[in-house]
Amino acid sequence: MADDKTRRNTVDIPAKADPNRCPSHPGELIADLLEDAGKSKMAVAEMLGISRQQFHSVLAGRKPVTPDMAARLGKLFGNGPGLWLRMQANFDAWHAAREVDVSAIPTIKAA
């Protein structure tokens, strides 16, 4: 019983992300998945119907995962486009929060 209780307690504790750590670019996950699947980058680019250069740019984090690319990746890996779009949004939001000067913009409070 102690094992069940311990397991239950660890599951109930939500993970807290470090706000100072940049979220991973989706290209990092793609690279890991390719390695696990044993597929070449060129073969996957062909499967996705995109150029090798475009695929390399996403893998390297130089280009974002667009909705079109997310749909392609979601089909290829069987996990749908949402994961890829959320990863890209988290990556973009983290950078925007640090790079965009919003100091002159007031905050409006709803009544």
N, C-alpha and C positions, 0 to 999 in steps of 0.2 A: 504493500500500500504506500509506503514512503516513496517508492519510485514514481508511482502515479501522481502523488501530490507534488513532488519535485518537478516532474515533467509539466504538470498543469501550471505551476507557478512560473516556469520559464517561458511558457507559451503566452501567458497573460501579460508579460512585460513587453511593452512596445519598444522597438529600437528607436533611438534618437540619433538623427543625423547631425554631424558636426557642421554648423552653419558656415564655418570658415573653410571647409573643404569643398572644392569644386566638384559638382556631380560629374560622373563619367559621361563622355560624349558617346552617343550610340555606336559609333564606329569601333569603340573598344570592345563592346559586347559582341558585335558582329565578328570581329577578329577572333575572339575566344570561341565562338560557335563554329567558325570555319575550321579552326584547329581541331576541335572535338569531332567534327564531321569528316575530317580528312579531305576536304575539298580545296581546290586551288582557287585563288582569287579570280583568275581568268575564267575558270569554269562557272563560278558563281555569278560573275558579271554577265556572262552569256545567259545563264538561267534567268537572271533578273531582267534581261533585255536592255541593258545599259552598257555604255562603253567601259572599258577597263580603266581608263583615266578617271571617269566619273566615280567609279567604285573605289578606286584608290584614294580619291579626295575625301570621300566619306569616311573610309577606314582611318585615314590620317587625322580626321577631325578638322580638315580645312573647309569642308562643305557640310551644310546641315542636312539632316534627314527631312526631306520635304514630305507633304502628305502623299504625293505620288510614290515616292521611294518607300514610305512607311507601308503603303498598301502592298507593294512588291515584296518587301521584307516580311511582312506579316503572313503573306501567302507562302513564301519560301520556307519560313521556319514554323509555320502553323500556329502562330500566336496572335494573329491579327495586327492591324496597324496601330492600335491604341498604345501599346507598350512603347513602340518606337517614337510616336509623337510625344508621349509624356516624358520620355528620356530627353528628347531634344528640347522640349519646353523647359524642363528643369535646368538643363545646361545653359540655355539662353537666358532664363530669368536670373540665374546666379550671376552671370556676367553682366547683365544689364543693371542689376542692383549695385554693382561695384563701379560701373563705367559711366552711367548716365547721371549727370548732375541734376538732381531734383530739389535742390535746396531752396529755390525761389518759388516752388509750387506749394500752395497751401493745401491742407487736408480739410475736406468738407465732412462734417458729421451729420448724419441723418437725424431728423427730429424725433 
